[in-house]
Amino acid sequence: MTEFSSSSRRGPLAALVAVLFAGLGCGHSNAPGSTPPAGTPGAPPAAPAATDDGAQAAAGFDKLFLHDPCTGPFPPQPDTCAHERRHEKSFTFGGTPGKVYDVTLHIRGIFEPTIIKDAETPYPDHPYFKVGGTVDAIDWSHWHIEVSEPKQTYWLNHYPKFSHTIYKEDYEATIPVAAGATVVVRVIDGNDRQIDNGKTTGPDRQQIIAGVADKPLEGQMLRLDVVGVKAR
């Protein structure tokens, strides 16, 4: 409240105007160029809160298809074909720096067998999925996912014995991946021939991955899809 002395030279009207201006000075100013506080009429919308989008972080995994096609026949073994010994795709995992994510993958493959020794088997129902260890069958194709942080290799086609057999796999597995990690999905073979799914030599051949290819493909292949992502 503004007080006036009896000796003030302002009249009643001047006093009333002074009181009104003093009251305005106590509120929020909407003068040209000023910004009203958030939430008040005319204020700009508040910035959206930052989100940790796991699906976006793992986008490099989703719908990844790796195909090891034939490059020609291999006459000494008619149910095989010639091929390039190495195929891979790589990407950088996204996410919030400092976080580790548990990524659940739907893994589908049409593979020949290999043998991995000294490895863990986290899913007894899916013994062909191995964690760690080393290849004990250099001349057979070994399909795997390599993660730089936490550093680990995940093998996808372990079997207890060799055979000229094409195996069709369809299962889920969860692997940890840190934000910013390099991920490599790769197949390596120690020789220049592979068991060929495209042949018609037995009931294990001419298989398809539903929703990926509507007809059998030659060679071998892998398809990954993201089922879920959870930050630790």
Contacts in CASP RR format, 6 or more apart in sequence:
PFRMAT RR
TARGET T0000
AUTHOR 0000-0000-0000
METHOD contacts of the structure
MODEL  1
MTEFSSSSRRGPLAALVAVLFAGLGCGHSNAPGSTPPAGTPGAPPAAPAA
TDDGAQAAAGFDKLFLHDPCTGPFPPQPDTCAHERRHEKSFTFGGTPGKV
YDVTLHIRGIFEPTIIKDAETPYPDHPYFKVGGTVDAIDWSHWHIEVSEP
KQTYWLNHYPKFSHTIYKEDYEATIPVAAGATVVVRVIDGNDRQIDNGKT
TGPDRQQIIAGVADKPLEGQMLRLDVVGVKAR
2 18 0 8 1.000
2 19 0 8 1.000
2 22 0 8 1.000
4 10 0 8 1.000
4 15 0 8 1.000
4 18 0 8 1.000
8 15 0 8 1.000
10 18 0 8 1.000
28 36 0 8 1.000
28 37 0 8 1.000
28 40 0 8 1.000
30 36 0 8 1.000
35 43 0 8 1.000
35 44 0 8 1.000
36 42 0 8 1.000
36 43 0 8 1.000
37 43 0 8 1.000
38 44 0 8 1.000
38 46 0 8 1.000
39 46 0 8 1.000
52 95 0 8 1.000
52 96 0 8 1.000
52 99 0 8 1.000
52 231 0 8 1.000
53 95 0 8 1.000
54 95 0 8 1.000
54 101 0 8 1.000
54 229 0 8 1.000
54 230 0 8 1.000
54 231 0 8 1.000
55 62 0 8 1.000
55 226 0 8 1.000
55 228 0 8 1.000
55 229 0 8 1.000
56 94 0 8 1.000
56 95 0 8 1.000
57 93 0 8 1.000
57 94 0 8 1.000
57 95 0 8 1.000
57 101 0 8 1.000
57 179 0 8 1.000
57 229 0 8 1.000
58 93 0 8 1.000
58 94 0 8 1.000
58 101 0 8 1.000
58 103 0 8 1.000
58 177 0 8 1.000
58 226 0 8 1.000
58 228 0 8 1.000
58 229 0 8 1.000
59 226 0 8 1.000
60 91 0 8 1.000
60 93 0 8 1.000
60 183 0 8 1.000
61 103 0 8 1.000
61 105 0 8 1.000
61 183 0 8 1.000
61 224 0 8 1.000
61 225 0 8 1.000
61 226 0 8 1.000
62 224 0 8 1.000
62 225 0 8 1.000
62 226 0 8 1.000
63 223 0 8 1.000
63 224 0 8 1.000
63 225 0 8 1.000
64 89 0 8 1.000
64 185 0 8 1.000
64 222 0 8 1.000
64 223 0 8 1.000
64 224 0 8 1.000
65 212 0 8 1.000
65 221 0 8 1.000
65 222 0 8 1.000
65 223 0 8 1.000
65 224 0 8 1.000
66 87 0 8 1.000
66 88 0 8 1.000
66 89 0 8 1.000
66 143 0 8 1.000
66 185 0 8 1.000
66 186 0 8 1.000
66 187 0 8 1.000
66 221 0 8 1.000
66 222 0 8 1.000
67 87 0 8 1.000
67 217 0 8 1.000
67 219 0 8 1.000
67 220 0 8 1.000
67 221 0 8 1.000
67 222 0 8 1.000
68 83 0 8 1.000
68 84 0 8 1.000
68 87 0 8 1.000
68 141 0 8 1.000
68 187 0 8 1.000
68 189 0 8 1.000
68 194 0 8 1.000
68 219 0 8 1.000
68 220 0 8 1.000
68 221 0 8 1.000
69 83 0 8 1.000
69 217 0 8 1.000
69 218 0 8 1.000
69 219 0 8 1.000
70 81 0 8 1.000
70 82 0 8 1.000
70 83 0 8 1.000
70 194 0 8 1.000
70 196 0 8 1.000
70 198 0 8 1.000
70 218 0 8 1.000
70 219 0 8 1.000
71 81 0 8 1.000
71 82 0 8 1.000
71 83 0 8 1.000
71 84 0 8 1.000
72 81 0 8 1.000
72 82 0 8 1.000
72 83 0 8 1.000
73 81 0 8 1.000
73 82 0 8 1.000
74 80 0 8 1.000
74 81 0 8 1.000
74 82 0 8 1.000
74 192 0 8 1.000
74 193 0 8 1.000
77 164 0 8 1.000
77 193 0 8 1.000
78 199 0 8 1.000
78 201 0 8 1.000
79 164 0 8 1.000
79 195 0 8 1.000
79 196 0 8 1.000
79 199 0 8 1.000
79 201 0 8 1.000
79 205 0 8 1.000
80 164 0 8 1.000
80 193 0 8 1.000
80 194 0 8 1.000
80 195 0 8 1.000
80 196 0 8 1.000
81 193 0 8 1.000
81 194 0 8 1.000
81 196 0 8 1.000
81 199 0 8 1.000
81 218 0 8 1.000
81 219 0 8 1.000
82 192 0 8 1.000
82 193 0 8 1.000
83 189 0 8 1.000
83 192 0 8 1.000
83 193 0 8 1.000
83 194 0 8 1.000
83 219 0 8 1.000
85 188 0 8 1.000
85 189 0 8 1.000
85 190 0 8 1.000
85 191 0 8 1.000
85 192 0 8 1.000
86 186 0 8 1.000
86 187 0 8 1.000
86 188 0 8 1.000
86 189 0 8 1.000
87 186 0 8 1.000
87 187 0 8 1.000
88 184 0 8 1.000
88 185 0 8 1.000
88 186 0 8 1.000
88 187 0 8 1.000
89 184 0 8 1.000
89 185 0 8 1.000
89 186 0 8 1.000
90 182 0 8 1.000
90 183 0 8 1.000
90 184 0 8 1.000
90 185 0 8 1.000
91 182 0 8 1.000
91 183 0 8 1.000
92 180 0 8 1.000
92 181 0 8 1.000
92 182 0 8 1.000
92 183 0 8 1.000
93 101 0 8 1.000
93 177 0 8 1.000
93 178 0 8 1.000
93 179 0 8 1.000
93 180 0 8 1.000
93 181 0 8 1.000
93 182 0 8 1.000
93 183 0 8 1.000
94 179 0 8 1.000
94 180 0 8 1.000
95 101 0 8 1.000
95 179 0 8 1.000
95 180 0 8 1.000
96 179 0 8 1.000
96 231 0 8 1.000
97 179 0 8 1.000
97 180 0 8 1.000
98 178 0 8 1.000
98 179 0 8 1.000
99 178 0 8 1.000
99 179 0 8 1.000
99 231 0 8 1.000
99 232 0 8 1.000
100 150 0 8 1.000
100 176 0 8 1.000
100 177 0 8 1.000
100 178 0 8 1.000
100 179 0 8 1.000
100 231 0 8 1.000
100 232 0 8 1.000
101 176 0 8 1.000
101 177 0 8 1.000
101 178 0 8 1.000
101 179 0 8 1.000
101 229 0 8 1.000
101 230 0 8 1.000
101 231 0 8 1.000
101 232 0 8 1.000
102 174 0 8 1.000
102 175 0 8 1.000
102 176 0 8 1.000
102 229 0 8 1.000
102 230 0 8 1.000
102 232 0 8 1.000
103 174 0 8 1.000
103 175 0 8 1.000
103 176 0 8 1.000
103 177 0 8 1.000
103 226 0 8 1.000
103 228 0 8 1.000
103 229 0 8 1.000
104 172 0 8 1.000
104 173 0 8 1.000
104 174 0 8 1.000
104 226 0 8 1.000
104 227 0 8 1.000
104 228 0 8 1.000
104 229 0 8 1.000
105 172 0 8 1.000
105 173 0 8 1.000
105 174 0 8 1.000
105 175 0 8 1.000
105 224 0 8 1.000
105 225 0 8 1.000
105 226 0 8 1.000
105 227 0 8 1.000
106 170 0 8 1.000
106 171 0 8 1.000
106 172 0 8 1.000
106 224 0 8 1.000
106 225 0 8 1.000
106 226 0 8 1.000
106 227 0 8 1.000
107 129 0 8 1.000
107 156 0 8 1.000
107 169 0 8 1.000
107 170 0 8 1.000
107 171 0 8 1.000
107 172 0 8 1.000
107 173 0 8 1.000
107 222 0 8 1.000
107 223 0 8 1.000
107 224 0 8 1.000
108 168 0 8 1.000
108 169 0 8 1.000
108 170 0 8 1.000
108 209 0 8 1.000
108 212 0 8 1.000
108 222 0 8 1.000
108 223 0 8 1.000
108 224 0 8 1.000
108 225 0 8 1.000
109 143 0 8 1.000
109 156 0 8 1.000
109 157 0 8 1.000
109 168 0 8 1.000
109 169 0 8 1.000
109 170 0 8 1.000
109 209 0 8 1.000
109 220 0 8 1.000
109 221 0 8 1.000
109 222 0 8 1.000
109 223 0 8 1.000
110 166 0 8 1.000
110 167 0 8 1.000
110 168 0 8 1.000
110 169 0 8 1.000
110 197 0 8 1.000
110 207 0 8 1.000
110 209 0 8 1.000
110 217 0 8 1.000
110 219 0 8 1.000
110 220 0 8 1.000
110 221 0 8 1.000
111 141 0 8 1.000
111 143 0 8 1.000
111 156 0 8 1.000
111 157 0 8 1.000
111 166 0 8 1.000
111 167 0 8 1.000
111 169 0 8 1.000
111 220 0 8 1.000
111 222 0 8 1.000
112 140 0 8 1.000
112 141 0 8 1.000
112 157 0 8 1.000
112 164 0 8 1.000
112 165 0 8 1.000
112 166 0 8 1.000
112 167 0 8 1.000
112 194 0 8 1.000
112 195 0 8 1.000
112 220 0 8 1.000
113 137 0 8 1.000
113 140 0 8 1.000
113 157 0 8 1.000
113 158 0 8 1.000
113 159 0 8 1.000
113 161 0 8 1.000
113 162 0 8 1.000
113 163 0 8 1.000
113 165 0 8 1.000
113 167 0 8 1.000
114 135 0 8 1.000
114 136 0 8 1.000
114 137 0 8 1.000
114 140 0 8 1.000
114 141 0 8 1.000
114 142 0 8 1.000
114 143 0 8 1.000
114 155 0 8 1.000
114 157 0 8 1.000
114 158 0 8 1.000
114 159 0 8 1.000
115 135 0 8 1.000
115 136 0 8 1.000
115 137 0 8 1.000
115 140 0 8 1.000
115 158 0 8 1.000
115 159 0 8 1.000
115 160 0 8 1.000
115 161 0 8 1.000
115 162 0 8 1.000
116 130 0 8 1.000
116 132 0 8 1.000
116 133 0 8 1.000
116 134 0 8 1.000
116 135 0 8 1.000
116 136 0 8 1.000
116 142 0 8 1.000
116 155 0 8 1.000
116 158 0 8 1.000
117 133 0 8 1.000
117 134 0 8 1.000
117 136 0 8 1.000
118 132 0 8 1.000
118 133 0 8 1.000
118 134 0 8 1.000
119 130 0 8 1.000
119 131 0 8 1.000
119 132 0 8 1.000
119 133 0 8 1.000
119 134 0 8 1.000
119 155 0 8 1.000
119 158 0 8 1.000
120 130 0 8 1.000
120 131 0 8 1.000
120 132 0 8 1.000
121 127 0 8 1.000
121 129 0 8 1.000
121 130 0 8 1.000
121 131 0 8 1.000
122 129 0 8 1.000
122 131 0 8 1.000
122 173 0 8 1.000
123 129 0 8 1.000
123 171 0 8 1.000
123 173 0 8 1.000
125 171 0 8 1.000
126 169 0 8 1.000
126 171 0 8 1.000
126 173 0 8 1.000
127 158 0 8 1.000
127 160 0 8 1.000
128 156 0 8 1.000
128 157 0 8 1.000
128 158 0 8 1.000
128 159 0 8 1.000
128 167 0 8 1.000
128 169 0 8 1.000
129 154 0 8 1.000
129 155 0 8 1.000
129 156 0 8 1.000
129 158 0 8 1.000
129 171 0 8 1.000
129 173 0 8 1.000
130 154 0 8 1.000
130 155 0 8 1.000
130 158 0 8 1.000
131 152 0 8 1.000
131 153 0 8 1.000
131 154 0 8 1.000
131 155 0 8 1.000
132 152 0 8 1.000
132 153 0 8 1.000
132 154 0 8 1.000
132 155 0 8 1.000
133 153 0 8 1.000
133 155 0 8 1.000
135 142 0 8 1.000
135 155 0 8 1.000
137 162 0 8 1.000
138 190 0 8 1.000
139 189 0 8 1.000
139 190 0 8 1.000
139 191 0 8 1.000
140 162 0 8 1.000
140 189 0 8 1.000
140 190 0 8 1.000
141 157 0 8 1.000
141 187 0 8 1.000
141 188 0 8 1.000
141 189 0 8 1.000
141 194 0 8 1.000
141 220 0 8 1.000
142 155 0 8 1.000
142 157 0 8 1.000
142 187 0 8 1.000
142 188 0 8 1.000
142 189 0 8 1.000
143 155 0 8 1.000
143 156 0 8 1.000
143 157 0 8 1.000
143 186 0 8 1.000
143 187 0 8 1.000
143 220 0 8 1.000
143 222 0 8 1.000
144 153 0 8 1.000
144 154 0 8 1.000
144 155 0 8 1.000
144 156 0 8 1.000
144 185 0 8 1.000
144 186 0 8 1.000
144 187 0 8 1.000
145 153 0 8 1.000
145 154 0 8 1.000
145 156 0 8 1.000
145 175 0 8 1.000
145 183 0 8 1.000
145 184 0 8 1.000
145 185 0 8 1.000
145 186 0 8 1.000
146 152 0 8 1.000
146 153 0 8 1.000
146 154 0 8 1.000
146 183 0 8 1.000
146 184 0 8 1.000
146 185 0 8 1.000
146 186 0 8 1.000
147 153 0 8 1.000
147 154 0 8 1.000
147 175 0 8 1.000
147 176 0 8 1.000
147 177 0 8 1.000
147 181 0 8 1.000
147 182 0 8 1.000
147 183 0 8 1.000
148 181 0 8 1.000
148 182 0 8 1.000
148 183 0 8 1.000
149 177 0 8 1.000
149 178 0 8 1.000
149 180 0 8 1.000
149 181 0 8 1.000
149 182 0 8 1.000
150 176 0 8 1.000
150 177 0 8 1.000
150 178 0 8 1.000
152 175 0 8 1.000
152 176 0 8 1.000
154 173 0 8 1.000
154 175 0 8 1.000
156 169 0 8 1.000
156 222 0 8 1.000
157 167 0 8 1.000
157 169 0 8 1.000
159 167 0 8 1.000
164 195 0 8 1.000
165 195 0 8 1.000
165 204 0 8 1.000
166 195 0 8 1.000
166 197 0 8 1.000
166 204 0 8 1.000
166 205 0 8 1.000
166 207 0 8 1.000
166 220 0 8 1.000
167 204 0 8 1.000
168 207 0 8 1.000
172 227 0 8 1.000
176 232 0 8 1.000
177 183 0 8 1.000
185 222 0 8 1.000
185 224 0 8 1.000
187 220 0 8 1.000
187 222 0 8 1.000
194 219 0 8 1.000
194 220 0 8 1.000
195 219 0 8 1.000
195 220 0 8 1.000
196 205 0 8 1.000
196 218 0 8 1.000
196 219 0 8 1.000
197 205 0 8 1.000
197 206 0 8 1.000
197 207 0 8 1.000
197 216 0 8 1.000
197 217 0 8 1.000
197 218 0 8 1.000
197 219 0 8 1.000
197 220 0 8 1.000
197 221 0 8 1.000
198 205 0 8 1.000
198 206 0 8 1.000
198 216 0 8 1.000
198 217 0 8 1.000
198 218 0 8 1.000
198 219 0 8 1.000
199 205 0 8 1.000
199 206 0 8 1.000
200 206 0 8 1.000
205 216 0 8 1.000
206 216 0 8 1.000
207 216 0 8 1.000
208 214 0 8 1.000
208 215 0 8 1.000
208 216 0 8 1.000
208 217 0 8 1.000
209 221 0 8 1.000
209 223 0 8 1.000
212 221 0 8 1.000
212 223 0 8 1.000
END
